[in-house]
Amino acid sequence: MNNHKRNISLVVADTQFLTNEALKSILSPLYQVVHLVSTKAGLMQYLQQEKISLVITDYTLFDFDSIDDLGEIRKHYPDMGIIILTNAITHIKIKELNDSGIKNIVLKTDDGDELFHAIEAALKGKKYYSGDVLDILLKKDGPMEDASLLTTSEIEIVRLIAAGLSTKEIAVKKHISFHTVMTHRKNIFRKLSVSSSPELMMYAIKAGLIDNIEYHI
């Protein structure tokens, strides 16, 4: 990690004293300002008074009325990242959070690298689910059942994307039009509820559509 603090202000919003203090200890050497709050009122005070880049919160322990409260905060501060850091989560709650615009979720049982990956993604406005959160998503119906949503042609295209081929190259290789490949891509993304190629690759690896070694970033 960089030895110089980044000019970023963030808020850790959790009612567990040890969680707050541990996160402050981990994050303070890296970021300019790390605020700790244990109530919704305290969180809103910081959001209204300062330019906050990121909020890390356990919504299950905080005094939010519902996930809709987080959605409202997301609407009022669209440039601010929000990370859910919680002990446990269900497939349904992940979907509710996603529908509210909250797309960065890490478990308290994850290692530090997962948290830092989530922080960097959130600061860039990108989605990040830790590996264990992805496992929860896939276990709802089982990877193979989820994977069976795709046709044979779509699975082949996923594998070609993983191999690094562009849309044009896939079209040439499969002897189909560029437009047809784009249609396949859109259908794949829609069926699997992903919004980018990296997300697609993470899903495909977890679902067993491709081997990790097949995917070269």
C-alpha positions in Angstrom: 0.0 0.0 0.0 1.0 3.6 -0.6 2.8 5.2 2.4 1.2 8.6 1.7 -2.3 9.3 2.9 -4.8 9.9 0.1 -6.9 13.1 0.4 -10.1 11.1 1.0 -12.6 11.4 3.8 -14.6 8.4 4.8 -17.1 7.4 7.4 -17.3 4.0 9.2 -20.9 3.6 10.4 -21.3 0.7 12.7 -22.7 0.2 16.2 -20.0 -2.3 17.2 -17.2 -0.4 19.0 -14.5 -3.0 18.2 -15.4 -3.0 14.5 -15.3 0.8 14.3 -11.9 1.0 16.1 -10.4 -1.8 14.1 -11.4 -0.2 10.8 -10.1 3.2 11.9 -6.8 1.6 12.8 -6.6 -0.1 9.4 -7.8 2.8 7.3 -6.3 5.9 9.1 -2.8 5.3 7.7 -4.1 5.3 4.2 -6.9 8.0 4.1 -6.8 11.6 5.3 -9.9 11.5 7.5 -11.7 8.5 9.0 -14.9 9.4 11.0 -16.6 6.9 13.3 -20.4 7.1 13.8 -22.8 4.8 15.6 -26.1 6.4 14.7 -28.0 7.4 11.5 -28.2 11.0 12.9 -24.4 11.1 13.3 -23.9 9.8 9.8 -26.3 12.4 8.3 -24.5 15.2 10.2 -21.2 14.3 8.5 -22.7 13.9 5.1 -24.3 17.4 5.3 -21.2 19.1 6.7 -18.4 17.6 4.8 -17.4 16.1 1.4 -17.4 12.4 2.2 -16.1 10.1 -0.5 -17.1 6.8 1.1 -19.3 5.2 3.8 -18.6 1.8 5.2 -21.6 0.5 7.1 -23.3 -2.6 8.5 -26.9 -1.8 7.7 -28.2 -4.7 9.8 -26.8 -3.2 13.0 -27.4 0.5 12.2 -30.6 2.4 13.0 -31.8 2.5 9.4 -35.5 1.9 9.0 -34.9 -0.2 5.9 -32.6 -0.6 2.9 -34.6 2.2 1.4 -32.8 4.6 3.7 -29.5 3.6 2.1 -31.1 4.1 -1.3 -32.2 7.6 -0.4 -28.6 8.4 0.8 -27.4 7.0 -2.5 -29.7 9.3 -4.4 -28.7 12.4 -2.4 -25.0 11.7 -2.7 -24.6 9.9 -6.0 -20.8 10.4 -6.2 -20.2 8.9 -2.8 -19.3 5.2 -2.5 -21.2 3.0 -0.1 -19.8 -0.3 1.1 -21.9 -2.8 3.1 -19.6 -4.7 5.6 -21.7 -7.2 7.5 -21.5 -10.5 9.3 -24.0 -12.3 7.0 -26.3 -11.6 4.1 -28.9 -13.4 2.1 -29.5 -13.5 -1.7 -32.7 -11.5 -1.3 -30.9 -8.7 0.7 -28.1 -8.6 -1.9 -30.8 -8.0 -4.6 -32.6 -5.4 -2.5 -29.3 -3.5 -2.0 -28.5 -3.8 -5.7 -31.9 -2.4 -6.6 -31.2 0.5 -4.2 -28.0 1.3 -6.0 -25.7 -0.3 -3.3 -23.4 -2.6 -5.2 -20.3 -3.0 -3.0 -20.7 -5.8 -0.4 -18.1 -7.5 1.8 -18.4 -9.8 4.7 -16.7 -9.3 8.1 -15.3 -12.8 7.7 -13.5 -11.8 4.5 -9.8 -10.9 4.5 -8.4 -7.4 4.3 -7.7 -7.6 0.6 -11.4 -8.0 -0.2 -12.1 -4.9 1.8 -9.5 -2.9 0.0 -10.7 -4.1 -3.4 -14.2 -3.1 -2.5 -13.0 0.4 -1.3 -11.1 1.0 -4.6 -14.0 -0.2 -6.7 -16.5 2.0 -4.7 -14.3 5.1 -5.0 -14.3 4.6 -8.8 -18.1 4.0 -8.9 -17.7 0.3 -9.8 -19.5 -2.8 -8.4 -17.6 -5.2 -6.1 -18.9 -8.3 -4.4 -16.4 -10.3 -2.3 -15.9 -14.0 -3.2 -18.0 -15.2 -0.3 -20.8 -12.8 -1.4 -20.7 -14.2 -4.9 -20.9 -17.7 -3.4 -24.1 -16.7 -1.6 -25.5 -15.4 -4.9 -24.7 -18.6 -6.7 -26.0 -20.9 -4.0 -29.5 -19.7 -4.3 -30.4 -22.1 -7.1 -27.0 -23.7 -7.6 -24.4 -22.7 -10.2 -25.3 -25.4 -12.7 -29.0 -24.3 -12.7 -28.0 -20.7 -13.1 -25.5 -21.6 -15.9 -28.2 -23.5 -17.7 -30.0 -20.2 -18.3 -27.5 -19.8 -21.2 -27.7 -21.5 -24.5 -24.8 -23.5 -25.9 -23.9 -20.6 -28.2 -23.9 -18.1 -25.3 -21.7 -20.3 -23.2 -19.2 -20.6 -26.1 -19.2 -16.8 -26.4 -18.5 -16.5 -22.7 -15.5 -18.7 -23.1 -14.3 -16.7 -26.1 -14.6 -13.5 -24.1 -12.6 -15.1 -21.3 -10.0 -16.0 -23.9 -9.6 -12.3 -24.6 -11.3 -12.1 -28.0 -13.0 -8.9 -29.0 -16.6 -8.7 -30.3 -15.3 -8.4 -33.9 -12.9 -11.4 -33.4 -15.7 -13.5 -32.0 -17.9 -12.7 -35.0 -15.2 -13.8 -37.4 -14.4 -16.9 -35.5 -18.1 -18.0 -35.2 -18.9 -16.8 -38.8 -21.7 -14.6 -37.5 -22.3 -10.8 -37.7 -21.0 -8.3 -35.3 -24.6 -7.4 -34.4 -25.4 -11.0 -33.6 -22.5 -11.2 -31.2 -23.6 -7.9 -29.5 -27.1 -9.4 -29.1 -25.7 -12.5 -27.5 -23.6 -10.4 -25.1 -26.7 -8.3 -24.1 -28.7 -11.5 -23.5 -25.9 -13.1 -21.5 -25.5 -9.9 -19.3 -29.3 -9.7 -18.8 -29.7 -13.4 -17.9 -26.9 -13.4 -15.4 -27.6 -9.9 -14.0 -24.1 -8.7 -14.6 -23.1 -5.3 -16.1 -19.5 -5.7 -17.2 -17.1 -8.2 -18.7 -15.1 -8.6 -15.4 -18.3 -9.3 -13.5 -19.2 -11.9 -16.2 -15.9 -13.6 -15.8 -16.2 -13.7 -12.0 -19.6 -15.3 -12.4 -18.4 -17.7 -15.1 -15.5 -18.9 -13.0 -17.8 -19.4 -9.9 -20.4 -21.2 -12.0 -17.8 -23.5 -13.6 -18.4 -22.3 -17.1 -14.6 -21.6 -17.4 -11.6 -22.5 -15.4 -9.8 -19.7 -13.6 -6.7 -20.4 -15.6 -8.6 -19.8 -18.9 -9.3 -16.2 -17.9 -6.3 -13.9 -18.4 -6.8 -10.3 -17.3 
